[in-house]
Amino acid sequence: MNSKSLFLGNHVIRNYITSLVILPHGSTDLIHAIKFSNVKNLVAVYSASIISTIIIPPPIVKACFALASITHFQNDFSFLTHRYKRWVMSSFLYLLMSYFRSYELLYFYMICIHVPNHYRMSNYYLKHDIRSFIFMCFCGLLCSTLKIKSFEELGGLIFNPLLQAIIFGHIIYQEVYVIQRSYSNQPNKNLLFVGNPYP
């Protein structure tokens, strides 16, 4: 795909959306861990992810990354009433992006669906907390120093071993400690979709 064919072809706009929208959403893990006295588990999850990424052969890491991504993304399809349908949709989307190596598709999926849905599920501990907002703004400004100029650079960043380990940690922490609590606190209050995703 030609990145200039889209309105986000401007690398300045793309860099700041990546920095201020996509990357900082992982910072909510720390906010959650502090609020719910779960810092030890947060450190354990991220440490295990980094160590595992170092010692496990890259092909296995790649396969695990795909499975983890599919598992995490299926939460974005809560309008589908059955779990297997969400898994099919998530798997199809991941395979589509992988087959075409479409970083543009990944980019738009993140900013239009995944990140908004992430904040929706995190709303119960982020709302009315100015300190959390300030912390996330700081993380966004810090990420802006990466200066991502192309979709290819974004893809390269995603598959950087260290960042990949951090993404692993984010997914595991979210799935184990955040998402289930989100659904139990607001089972029928979805910002994007309607219905409890775990019928």
Secondary structure, 3 states (H helix, E strand, C coil): CCHHHCHHHCHHHHHHHHHHHHHHHHHHHHHHHHHCCCHHHHHHHHHHHHHHHHHCCHHHHHHHHHHHHHHHHHHHHCCCCCHHHHHHHHHHHHHHHHHHCCHHHHHHHHHHHHHHHHHHHHHHHHCCCHHHHHHHHHHHHHHHHHCCCCHHHHHHHHCCHHHHHHHHHHHHHHHHHHHHHHHHHCCCCCCCCCCCCCC
